[in-house]
């Protein structure tokens, strides 16, 4: 009888060996902590930049990515339940995707493998409107965590950011259509006049637009650069500029 009772006791025991899921979760937590520490060390510099105005779309996106990672880490600690934990893990990953795309200096700039991962599995976010749609998706996931207030606050910010991308995209696209350049040779000549080290960056591109009689806000210049380059980056090559100009002649 005692042997039977012992067997029943073992059968009802909740003790088990660590699963593969536990190992993956620990690895993700360890990686997240190392990244979080690196982001925190850069926090002071980002805070000083945040106080300066106006803000570029790149920097506003970085703030959103860091915010998503932070509130997701908080959610893993403060919220219970497998479903909530999985959502917070997904949101943390999406926040890190944004950081990998937008961080020019710091942790991710020294680890190009993360950006390569994003390029392979999140390629659509390299396009301007693809990025806007991604932010809409992130906003809906965050707002769907009601009534968890940290996610709600960051969700409202991401919704605002998505609206900024869409609005600046439409405004800059409309203005770019009014940019009158006749032929490929003139396009190359205009590019060569303002390019620095073979590319148009934000400053030189803004100067080009100003000399041609256009007024673009900082966010509109960001949007125009991304759309002409065909992906979310902050410079335009001659080939990209000429290719974009060819589409305006159709």
Phi, psi and omega in degrees: 000317179297324178294321179294317179297321179296319179296318178297323179296318179294324182296322183274357182294142180265000181285138178210161178285154179304134179271169177297326178299318179300319181295316179298316181299318179294320179297317178297318180296317180297315179295318179297320180295319180294319178292318179300321178296317180296319179295320181296321180296333179268358186302320182298316179297319179293324179296318178296320179292326181296329181287342178278148181226154357282172183258141176279159177297326180298312182292319178299323177294319179298318177301317178297318179296315178296318179300317179297318180295318183293311182292331177291319176298320176297319181297324178296330180274319189269338184251148181246161179106139183298317182299311180298321180296317179297317178299317180295324177295316178300315181296322177297317178298316180296323177296320179290328175300315179297316180298319180297326180284321192262338186286114181276330180229156176107209191303307187287333177294335178268000180229076183297345181296332179291317179293326176296321177297316179297318180298328182279319188253345179230043188300329183298336182284355177278349175265154187297305183285336172297320177296318180298316179296321178299319179292324175299317179298314179299319180298317181294322178295317180293314181292335178290352179272010176310135012259023179290106192296318179305315178296323180297318182295312179293326177298318178296321178296316180293326176295319177297318181295319177299318177297322178297314180300313182295315181296312180295328178295314180294317182293314181290323178298319179296317180290322181296330179294340180269358180285109186265107175231125185264107172084163183293321182296319178293323178299317178294323180294315178298316179299313182297330181293323187251347184292147175239122181057037174083005180220158170264119175261189185298319182290310183292325178292321176297323177294318178302312181296319180295317180295334180267011172088021181250146175248112179244136172287169180300318180292326178292323176295317176303312182297317181296318178301314182296318183290321179290320180289340181084000176203169184278091173215172189249022174219160178233131176273168179297317180299319179294319181294316181293320179296318177298316181300324180298325179290334180281345182270352182286000000 
